[in-house]
Amino acid sequence: MNTEIGRPADPRATGSAQQGWVIDPARSKLEFSLRHIVVQRIQGRFDRWGGRLFVDRDQPALSSVEIWIDLGSITTGDAERDAHVRSAEFLDVAQFPRAKFSSGLIQVHGQEVVVDGRLDLHGVAHDVNLEVKVGPVSVGADGRARSRYQARAAIDRQSFGLHWNQDLDMGGVVVGDEVEIDATIELVPVDDTPRAEPPRG
């Protein structure tokens, strides 16, 4: 069954089936990959990120999601490359320390969900589609409910002003434009979890 859902209502709205969840960073992963030197791929992750999900199973139009990413926490396994990616030539984390995704239109296809939302990255905002697979809700060994999701997206880094590249002698360029994003997300109810936002200051 396919269900199209309009833009989510204020997440503070209440409903009998609505539940607020927050990402458990210890059990979640945010990874990415992109083409490197024509045939290889760079793989990396962000170590500091989080967000909230509001789900209403009876009225899905009340559902919404927001995710933040600390761009300075990027790691690709190469310290010199990570420093370059954080620099003004690429992500410029000194000026743009965070990325943020906020949901808009949601479409439900059984256990698969497409979330059309807005990604703010490097001072630019564009529409991005997340393909989400809904996992089970279970009770962990600590007695807390847990909800699981897998999410995938692809973005064009050039559209966010991330233009750095170098030509190769063999032809082609050092890095590709398409960035593939994969997230393994485990959530716990809002009242049972650490902060959804990192400490300020």
RAKA-V635024 format. One record per residue. N is the residue number from 0. OMEGA is omega in degrees with one decimal (999 if undefined). Layout:
n: (N	N)
omega: (OMEGA	OMEGA)
//
This chain:
n: (0	1	2	3	4	5	6	7	8	9	10	11	12	13	14	15	16	17	18	19	20	21	22	23	24	25	26	27	28	29	30	31	32	33	34	35	36	37	38	39	40	41	42	43	44	45	46	47	48	49	50	51	52	53	54	55	56	57	58	59	60	61	62	63	64	65	66	67	68	69	70	71	72	73	74	75	76	77	78	79	80	81	82	83	84	85	86	87	88	89	90	91	92	93	94	95	96	97	98	99	100	101	102	103	104	105	106	107	108	109	110	111	112	113	114	115	116	117	118	119	120	121	122	123	124	125	126	127	128	129	130	131	132	133	134	135	136	137	138	139	140	141	142	143	144	145	146	147	148	149	150	151	152	153	154	155	156	157	158	159	160	161	162	163	164	165	166	167	168	169	170	171	172	173	174	175	176	177	178	179	180	181	182	183	184	185	186	187	188	189	190	191	192	193	194	195	196	197	198	199	200)
omega: (178.9	178.9	176.3	-173.6	179.3	179.8	-172.9	176.1	176.1	-176.8	176.1	176.5	-177.2	177.2	-175.1	-177.1	-176.4	179.5	174.6	-179.8	176.4	-177.6	173.4	-173.6	-178.8	-176.4	-179.4	-179.8	174.4	-173.8	178.9	174.0	175.1	-177.3	-177.8	179.7	171.4	-170.9	-179.9	176.8	169.5	175.8	-179.0	-178.1	170.8	-176.0	179.6	178.9	-179.8	179.2	-178.6	176.6	174.4	-176.2	171.1	-173.8	176.7	-179.3	-175.0	179.1	177.9	-178.8	177.6	178.8	172.2	-179.1	173.7	-179.7	172.7	-173.9	177.6	-178.9	-179.8	174.5	178.3	-179.2	179.4	-173.2	-179.9	178.1	179.7	178.7	179.1	-179.9	179.1	-172.3	-179.5	178.0	-175.8	-176.6	-178.6	-174.6	176.2	179.7	-177.2	-172.1	-174.5	165.0	-179.0	174.2	177.1	-175.0	172.6	179.0	178.6	176.5	-175.7	177.1	-176.2	179.4	177.5	-175.5	171.5	-179.7	174.0	-177.6	-176.1	176.9	173.6	-175.5	174.5	178.0	-178.9	178.2	177.6	173.9	179.3	177.9	173.2	171.4	-170.6	171.1	-175.9	177.0	-177.4	167.1	-176.6	177.4	-178.7	-179.6	178.8	178.6	-179.9	175.3	178.3	179.5	-173.2	179.0	168.4	-178.2	178.9	176.8	173.6	178.8	174.3	-175.3	-179.9	-177.7	177.1	176.9	179.3	-167.2	-171.9	173.8	174.0	176.3	176.9	177.7	-178.4	-175.0	-177.0	-177.6	-174.6	-177.7	178.9	-177.8	-176.8	177.3	177.9	-175.8	178.0	179.4	169.1	-168.8	172.9	-175.1	173.7	179.2	-174.3	-175.3	-175.1	-164.4	170.6	-178.1	176.4	178.7	178.7	178.8	178.8	172.7	999)
//
